[in-house]
Amino acid sequence: MSNNLYHIGAFWILILKVIGTLIGGIVIAGTLAPIMGPLILRKCKKKNIIIGDADDFL
């Protein structure tokens, strides 16, 4: 009986880790985007780089 509970608990821990990783990634991206966006835009303007140009996807 306790062996089955261990496996069920491990399953839920795995699910919670995946959800935590997804939510954590979204929070980190949401926090860094307003900071890094203008810095990258300024860097691209300084080097005269077009963001999203077709050469970026090759």
HUPE-V824835 format. One record per helix or strand of 3 or more residues. SS is the DSSP state (alpha for helix, beta for strand). FROM is the first residue (numbers start at 1). TO is the last residue. Records with the same first field share a line. If there is no record, write none. Layout:
SS->FROM-TO ; FROM-TO
This chain:
alpha->2-47 ; 54-57
